[in-house]
């Protein structure tokens, strides 16, 4: 009898602490006006991985990215048609996530910047021999303007987070957008 009571108490306490779930959809990623589905999935998986790595700061668990994509495809929800569905319909297609996270990265080329530096020196010894030393270095970097928008909805459709953050960054690494995404993460309603 005592074992049965203990088992029931354990079951009740386990049910009471179950975490809510968040479905992170593939992002809409446009690069100079061209839609990149693979980059959109990269942002999705970056966010899922980030939340897993920093789990102690979140009171939600993420759904598997591949399962989300398969569920959306089965429901006929593609990157081209997603705007034709309500968040409640998307939540139903995914299968009951507590939160739906959607976002976009819009990146456009702004131009390049160049930097040139140099120095020179002349060494004269007894006015008989002159040694000239010099160096010149130049570099060119690309500048992009990126705007990252993220919206989080309850499965009922209620908006709990909706913000955009734009920045101009120097594209010295292909993942420069990650810093702006992390800025958003720190403002999520389930981030502690």
NUVEX-8657 format. One record per residue: x, y, z of N, C-alpha, C, CB in turn; residue in three letters. Coordinates in pm, whole numbers, padded with zeros to 5 digits, always signed. Last residue first. Glycine has a CB too. Example, Ala and Ser with C-alpha at 12.3 -4.5 7.8 and 13.67 -1.06 7.14 Angstrom:
# residues 2
+01285-00225+00708+01367-00106+00714+01290+00003+00787+01408-00060+00572ser +01319-00569+00780+01230-00450+00780+01320-00330+00780+01131-00447+00905ala 
END
This chain:
# residues 192
+01511+03302-01868+01527+03346-01728+01669+03386-01701+01484+03236-01629unk +01277+03308-02125+01418+03315-02091+01429+03369-01948+01497+03405-02193unk +01021+03323-02217+01057+03203-02142+01206+03194-02115+01013+03079-02218unk +01000+03558-02365+00925+03549-02240+00960+03424-02158+00777+03549-02270unk +01317+03682-02483+01205+03590-02494+01132+03580-02362+01253+03452-02539unk +01546+03828-02472+01422+03901-02445+01299+03811-02457+01410+04018-02541unk +01751+03671-02553+01758+03723-02416+01636+03807-02377+01883+03806-02399unk +01691+03635-02821+01672+03524-02727+01668+03576-02584+01785+03421-02742unk +01775+03879-02941+01633+03846-02929+01610+03742-02820+01578+03795-03064unk +02053+03839-02925+01992+03955-02859+01843+03929-02838+02013+04086-02943unk +02076+03618-03092+02099+03599-02948+02044+03718-02869+02250+03582-02918unk +02033+03747-03335+01939+03643-03291+01953+03622-03141+01963+03510-03368unk +02257+03911-03348+02124+03973-03337+02020+03873-03292+02083+04034-03471unk +02457+03714-03370+02458+03808-03257+02322+03874-03239+02565+03914-03278unk +02405+03584-03614+02381+03513-03488+02376+03608-03369+02489+03409-03466unk +02483+03715-03842+02345+03735-03797+02320+03674-03660+02247+03675-03898unk +02735+03622-03913+02725+03747-03838+02586+03773-03782+02766+03863-03925unk +02836+03394-04040+02731+03381-03940+02712+03507-03857+02761+03267-03848unk +03055+03426-04205+02925+03403-04268+02809+03398-04169+02930+03275-04345unk +03252+03710-04114+03219+03569-04095+03082+03547-04156+03222+03528-03944unk +03258+03964-04198+03387+03896-04195+03368+03748-04166+03478+03959-04090unk +03066+04179-04281+03053+04036-04307+03190+03969-04313+02978+04013-04438unk +02973+04407-04045+03075+04376-04144+03078+04225-04160+03215+04433-04103unk +02636+04527-04015+02753+04456-03966+02849+04431-04080+02713+04324-03899unk +02376+04708-03896+02470+04698-04006+02593+04632-03950+02503+04839-04070unk +02055+04596-03786+02192+04640-03762+02270+04635-03892+02262+04553-03654unk +01739+04566-03622+01821+04587-03740+01960+04630-03701+01758+04690-03832unk +01496+04373-03492+01622+04438-03458+01703+04447-03586+01701+04360-03345unk +01161+04348-03385+01258+04350-03494+01382+04420-03445+01200+04419-03621unk +00925+04145-03202+01023+04253-03213+01108+04236-03339+01113+04257-03089unk +00705+04007-02999+00714+04047-03140+00805+04169-03151+00572+04077-03199unk +00545+03781-02788+00671+03850-02819+00670+03884-02967+00797+03762-02781unk +00296+03681-02771+00366+03703-02644+00500+03774-02664+00387+03571-02573unk -00022+03676-02919+00117+03720-02934+00177+03742-02795+00125+03850-03019unk -00236+03400-02944-00203+03522-02869-00054+03552-02882-00243+03506-02720unk -00289+03156-03055-00273+03269-03146-00235+03398-03076-00398+03289-03224unk -00285+02932-02903-00416+02993-02926-00409+03110-03025-00474+03042-02794unk -00020+02883-02864-00089+02800-02962-00229+02852-02993-00098+02656-02913unk +00134+03205-02852+00077+03090-02784+00005+03008-02890-00021+03133-02666unk +00411+03317-03048+00268+03311-03023+00238+03194-02931+00190+03299-03154unk +00665+03535-03132+00631+03416-03056+00484+03426-03020+00721+03401-02928unk +00871+03656-03390+00740+03659-03324+00719+03526-03252+00625+03686-03427unk +01139+03851-03502+01096+03726-03439+00963+03751-03370+01203+03674-03338unk +01353+03979-03749+01224+03988-03681+01188+03852-03625+01113+04039-03778unk +01635+04149-03835+01587+04020-03786+01461+04044-03705+01696+03948-03699unk +01808+04286-04094+01696+04310-04005+01641+04174-03965+01586+04400-04072unk +02123+04402-04197+02039+04288-04162+01929+04332-04067+02122+04174-04099unk +02333+04512-04439+02232+04559-04348+02142+04438-04321+02151+04682-04405unk +02683+04461-04480+02546+04420-04503+02455+04483-04400+02533+04267-04500unk +02989+04522-04636+02894+04562-04533+02755+04519-04575+02900+04716-04508unk +03304+04368-04686+03167+04390-04731+03081+04430-04613+03111+04263-04801unk +03630+04513-04694+03529+04430-04631+03391+04467-04684+03533+04446-04478unk +03964+04516-04788+03829+04555-04825+03732+04460-04758+03811+04556-04979unk +04288+04647-04709+04186+04542-04699+04050+04601-04736+04181+04481-04555unk +04640+04689-04741+04504+04736-04763+04409+04617-04750+04489+04804-04903unk +04959+04808-04655+04859+04703-04639+04723+04763-04666+04864+04640-04496unk +05297+04859-04713+05163+04910-04739+05067+04793-04731+05154+04981-04879unk +05620+04964-04613+05518+04861-04620+05384+04927-04644+05515+04775-04490unk +05978+05018-04624+05838+05058-04633+05746+04938-04640+05817+05146-04754unk +06300+05167-04617+06212+05059-04573+06068+05108-04586+06243+05015-04427unk +06605+05236-04762+06464+05276-04755+06382+05152-04718+06415+05338-04892unk +06923+05349-04694+06835+05231-04692+06691+05280-04676+06873+05131-04576unk +07198+05498-04838+07062+05520-04792+06983+05389-04803+06993+05632-04875unk +07528+05590-04769+07438+05486-04814+07300+05514-04756+07490+05344-04773unk +07649+05829-04687+07709+05755-04797+07612+05650-04853+07838+05687-04751unk +07581+05967-04462+07541+06024-04590+07600+05948-04710+07583+06169-04596unk +07614+05812-04239+07725+05896-04286+07700+05954-04425+07854+05816-04286unk +07334+05651-04322+07457+05635-04245+07567+05717-04310+07498+05485-04235unk +06990+05669-04298+07108+05727-04363+07228+05712-04271+07084+05877-04399unk +06695+05522-04362+06808+05510-04272+06931+05561-04345+06828+05362-04223unk +06359+05599-04369+06486+05610-04441+06597+05606-04337+06493+05742-04527unk +06042+05443-04382+06151+05505-04307+06276+05504-04394+06176+05431-04171unk +05683+05412-04378+05810+05415-04448+05916+05479-04360+05797+05491-04580unk +05365+05251-04388+05468+05327-04319+05595+05323-04405+05494+05271-04175unk +05004+05219-04408+05141+05202-04456+05238+05282-04371+05151+05244-04602unk +04676+05111-04488+04773+05161-04392+04912+05138-04449+04757+05091-04253unk +04341+05134-04582+04480+05124-04626+04569+05183-04518+04502+05197-04762unk +04034+04991-04621+04126+05047-04523+04267+05026-04575+04107+04980-04381unk +03705+05018-04747+03846+04986-04765+03928+05056-04659+03894+05025-04906unk +03387+04869-04769+03473+04971-04709+03617+04924-04723+03437+04997-04559unk +03100+04831-04979+03227+04786-04923+03298+04903-04857+03317+04723-05032unk +02744+04776-04950+02865+04829-05012+02989+04773-04945+02866+04980-05006unk +02519+04648-04860+02524+04794-04846+02647+04855-04912+02522+04831-04701unk +02299+04386-04924+02435+04436-04944+02434+04588-04941+02495+04385-05077unk +02073+04266-04678+02098+04332-04807+02240+04390-04808+01993+04444-04834unk +01856+04035-04527+01992+04086-04537+02012+04148-04676+02096+03973-04512unk +01631+03942-04301+01639+04011-04430+01774+04082-04436+01521+04113-04449unk +01500+03679-04143+01626+03752-04154+01627+03811-04294+01751+03659-04127unk +01221+03603-03935+01278+03632-04066+01410+03706-04050+01180+03714-04151unk +01017+03360-03756+01105+03475-03773+01154+03491-03915+01222+03463-03682unk +00829+03212-03490+00849+03237-03633+00941+03357-03648+00713+03261-03706unk +00730+02980-03260+00827+03087-03284+00852+03095-03434+00960+03062-03206unk +00468+02892-03057+00514+02887-03196+00606+03006-03215+00393+02889-03299unk +00410+02702-02760+00452+02826-02825+00493+02796-02970+00570+02892-02748unk +00313+02447-02717+00258+02556-02637+00291+02693-02698+00313+02549-02496unk +00219+02226-02980+00323+02302-02910+00257+02415-02832+00430+02358-03010unk +00040+02050-03128+00019+02088-02990+00134+02153-02916-00019+01974-02918unk +00115+01986-03396+00073+01885-03300+00078+01929-03155+00157+01767-03315unk +00144+02124-03629+00265+02076-03563+00230+01973-03456+00342+02192-03500unk -00118+02193-03689-00042+02110-03784+00081+02049-03719+00000+02194-03907unk -00176+02358-03470-00249+02233-03488-00175+02139-03582-00391+02260-03541unk -00004+02572-03524+00012+02494-03400-00058+02360-03411-00043+02573-03280unk -00120+02660-03764+00019+02610-03765+00043+02524-03641+00120+02729-03770unk -00367+02743-03670-00360+02637-03770-00220+02576-03776-00401+02690-03908unk -00281+02949-03499-00355+02835-03444-00351+02717-03541-00500+02875-03413unk -00171+03128-03678-00080+03060-03585-00150+02940-03520-00030+03158-03476unk -00314+03073-04007-00309+03138-03876-00212+03063-03787-00451+03145-03812unk -00177+03089-04336-00225+03012-04223-00215+03093-04095-00146+02882-04210unk -00050+03221-04537-00192+03190-04560-00255+03115-04443-00207+03108-04686unk +00217+03235-04487+00137+03355-04455-00012+03334-04479+00186+03473-04536unk +00316+02997-04594+00297+03008-04448+00211+03129-04409+00432+03018-04380unk +00378+02952-04858+00236+02959-04822+00211+02986-04674+00168+02832-04860unk +00656+02943-04887+00579+03031-04976+00434+03051-04931+00580+02974-05116unk +00738+02753-04701+00782+02892-04684+00704+02990-04773+00932+02902-04716unk +00427+02564-04652+00563+02580-04705+00609+02724-04679+00569+02546-04858unk +00198+02343-04556+00251+02473-04514+00398+02480-04555+00235+02495-04359unk +00073+02101-04584+00076+02191-04700+00127+02330-04668-00061+02202-04759unk +00095+01923-04383-00022+02012-04377-00027+02109-04495-00020+02091-04246unk +00339+01810-04443+00219+01726-04453+00091+01810-04453+00215+01626-04337unk +00507+02030-04381+00494+01983-04520+00369+01898-04539+00617+01903-04560unk +00478+02039-04100+00435+02152-04183+00414+02109-04328+00539+02266-04176unk +00589+01790-04031+00450+01820-03997+00396+01935-04081+00436+01853-03849unk +00855+01828-04122+00771+01721-04178+00624+01750-04152+00811+01583-04119unk +00936+02041-03954+00935+02058-04100+00846+01953-04166+01078+02048-04157unk +00917+01919-03701+00838+02038-03732+00825+02054-03883+00903+02164-03670unk +01105+01717-03724+00964+01681-03704+00872+01798-03736+00941+01634-03559unk +01337+01874-03744+01295+01790-03857+01149+01751-03845+01382+01665-03865unk +01346+01995-03487+01332+02074-03609+01285+01994-03729+01462+02139-03643unk +01169+01891-03201+01269+01856-03301+01242+01931-03431+01269+01703-03325unk +01084+02150-02967+01049+02035-03047+01158+02013-03150+00910+02054-03115unk +01235+02248-02660+01211+02268-02802+01169+02137-02867+01336+02325-02872unk +01099+02345-02347+01179+02253-02426+01141+02273-02572+01158+02104-02381unk +01125+02617-02111+01058+02544-02219+01154+02442-02278+01007+02642-02330unk +01258+02795-01951+01157+02711-01889+01068+02644-01995+01071+02793-01792unk +01610+02853-01962+01480+02847-02030+01384+02757-01953+01496+02796-02174unk +01858+02832-01857+01802+02967-01866+01661+02968-01925+01893+03054-01950unk +01938+02570-01880+01912+02620-01745+01849+02760-01745+02041+02622-01664unk +01995+02540-02155+01868+02491-02101+01837+02547-01962+01869+02340-02094unk +02181+02613-02348+02157+02705-02237+02028+02668-02163+02149+02851-02287unk +02167+02410-02538+02294+02435-02468+02275+02520-02343+02392+02504-02561unk +01898+02438-02628+01945+02313-02564+02071+02337-02481+01973+02205-02671unk +01908+02693-02737+01820+02670-02623+01859+02540-02551+01672+02664-02668unk +02091+02643-02947+02122+02742-02845+02038+02718-02720+02100+02884-02899unk +01951+02456-03105+02076+02417-03038+02111+02513-02925+02192+02413-03140unk +01740+02622-03191+01712+02498-03117+01836+02456-03039+01668+02385-03214unk +01887+02824-03328+01805+02857-03210+01775+02733-03126+01675+02923-03254unk +02006+02670-03533+02089+02748-03442+02012+02779-03313+02137+02878-03510unk +01781+02575-03666+01863+02480-03591+01960+02550-03495+01941+02391-03687unk +01690+02823-03777+01603+02739-03694+01688+02646-03606+01507+02657-03782unk +01910+02897-03934+01871+02983-03821+01784+02902-03724+01794+03110-03871unk +01902+02686-04119+02021+02705-04037+01989+02792-03915+02134+02770-04119unk +01664+02729-04247+01675+02611-04161+01797+02623-04070+01684+02482-04246unk +01743+02959-04387+01631+02966-04293+01632+02849-04196+01499+02969-04368unk +01939+02856-04552+01980+02950-04446+01869+02966-04342+02015+03088-04508unk +01774+02697-04719+01877+02633-04636+01925+02726-04525+01996+02590-04723unk +01615+02888-04846+01552+02793-04756+01655+02728-04665+01477+02684-04836unk +01646+03205-04926+01734+03091-04905+01671+02999-04801+01876+03137-04859unk +01538+03439-05163+01501+03352-05052+01595+03233-05045+01355+03305-05067unk +01686+03742-05241+01674+03602-05281+01647+03516-05158+01803+03554-05354unk +01735+03999-05148+01610+03973-05219+01589+03829-05263+01604+04060-05337unk +01979+03970-05011+01968+04059-05127+01848+04026-05214+02096+04051-05211unk +01848+03703-04878+01982+03759-04893+01982+03838-05023+02093+03647-04893unk +01614+03602-04644+01638+03660-04775+01773+03728-04774+01525+03761-04814unk +01465+03353-04477+01596+03418-04487+01612+03469-04629+01712+03320-04449unk +01237+03262-04247+01242+03316-04383+01374+03394-04390+01115+03408-04417unk +01316+02975-04046+01305+03119-04069+01293+03148-04219+01427+03193-04010unk +01126+02698-03937+01235+02749-04022+01211+02897-04051+01245+02668-04156unk +01000+02739-03598+00982+02714-03741+01106+02757-03818+00858+02787-03794unk +01003+02589-03302+01076+02693-03374+01069+02658-03522+01227+02705-03324unk +00781+02533-03059+00811+02488-03195+00876+02605-03269+00681+02438-03269unk +00813+02460-02722+00817+02564-02824+00856+02500-02957+00917+02678-02786unk +00633+02347-02431+00715+02324-02550+00707+02443-02644+00670+02196-02622unk +00664+02343-02071+00594+02376-02194+00690+02356-02311+00538+02522-02190unk +00750+02069-01855+00775+02198-01918+00687+02217-02041+00921+02210-01957unk +00610+01931-01561+00641+01916-01704+00652+02054-01769+00532+01832-01776unk +00552+01925-01295+00670+02000-01334+00703+01985-01483+00788+01956-01251unk +00325+01765-01253+00321+01906-01215+00439+01987-01264+00312+01917-01069unk +00402+01507-01318+00308+01577-01406+00306+01726-01378+00167+01519-01391unk +00561+01453-01096+00621+01455-01230+00531+01530-01327+00646+01312-01280unk +00375+01452-00889+00480+01554-00888+00548+01564-01024+00584+01523-00780unk +00219+01230-00968+00158+01363-00959+00264+01471-00961+00074+01375-00831unk +00411+01025-00946+00346+01052-01074+00285+01192-01076+00238+00948-01103unk +00467+01033-00671+00573+01058-00768+00516+01094-00904+00664+00936-00780unk +00217+00961-00569+00274+01092-00536+00384+01130-00633+00330+01092-00393unk +00200+00700-00672+00101+00801-00712+00154+00941-00684-00033+00778-00638unk +00417+00581-00535+00414+00585-00681+00318+00690-00733+00377+00448-00737unk +00331+00605-00269+00454+00670-00312+00459+00684-00464+00576+00592-00262unk +00105+00443-00278+00091+00585-00244+00213+00662-00290+00070+00603-00090unk +00231+00199-00335+00132+00253-00427+00113+00402-00403-00002+00179-00413unk +00387+00160-00108+00453+00174-00239+00359+00235-00341+00502+00038-00289unk +00192+00129+00086+00281+00245+00092+00351+00269-00040+00384+00228+00203unk +00082-00119+00000+00000+00000+00000+00087+00126+00000-00094+00000+00121unk 
END
